[in-house]
């Protein structure tokens, strides 16, 4: 999904993965097996992101253009609380 939305490079994904290795990841189960075994069984963050991107709908470029035009005219406002709620909902899903 990142690549579809903002053209994020693989460097961005690698930075995200390196951050996730520094703290406990919700995508990895805690088991008594070695970390190499876990890597073989559980999908990496990159694989998960790629599968989500493939399953998501394409970007509506007409809608993107409309939003860009509204921003340039100063008519587009962002509800910060709504954005924060969406991020929280996304993280808790």
N, C-alpha and C positions, 0 to 999 in steps of 0.2 A: 504494500500500500504506500509506503514511503516513496518509492520510485515513481508511482503513478501520480502522487500529489505534488511533490516538490523536487523531483529529480535527485533525491538523496543518493550519494555515492556509496559504494561498499565501505569506504572509510568511515562513514557515519554509522553504519551497521556494526563495523568492528569496534568502534568506540563504545557503542551500546553494549556489545557482548563483553568487552573488557570491564565495564562498570558492573555488569551482572555477575562476573566472576569474583568481584571484590566483596559483594554482599550476597546473602542468600537469595536464590532465585525462585520465584513461584513456579517455574517450569521444570525444576529438577527435584526429584524425590530424594529424601534422605534415606539411604539404605546402608547396609553394612558391606556392600560390594565395593570394589575399587571404582575410582572415578572414571577410568577408561571403560569399564563395563557400562556405567551409566551413560557415557557418551554414545556408545553403540546402540543402546536401547531407546533413549529419550531424544527427541528432536532438538537440534540446536536452535537458538533464538533466530538465526538467519533462516533456517528452513521453515520455522513457524511463521515468520514474517512473510516469506515468499509464498507460502500456501495461502495465507490470509489475503495477500495481494491478488493472487490468481482468482480467489473466490469472490472478491469484492467487485462491485460494478465499476465500469469504466468511468472516468471523470467526465462530467457534463461540461464540455468546453464552452457551450453557450452560457451556462450559468456562471462559470468562472469569468467570462468576458463581462457579463452584466454586473457582477460584484466589483470587478476592477473599474468599470466605468463609474459605478456609484461611489467608490472610494475616491477616484480622481475628482468627482464633483463635490466631494465632502458630504455626501448624503448617506454614507454607510457608517453605522455605529455598531460597536461591539459591546455586548452585554457580558462583562467580565465574570459576573456571578454565574451566568448560564454556561460559559466556557469552563469555569472551575467545576461546576456540577457535572458537566459532561466528562471531564477528565477523571473525576472521582468515580463516576459510574463505570467508565471504561476500565479503570484499575481494579475495581471490585468485582468485575464480571469474570 
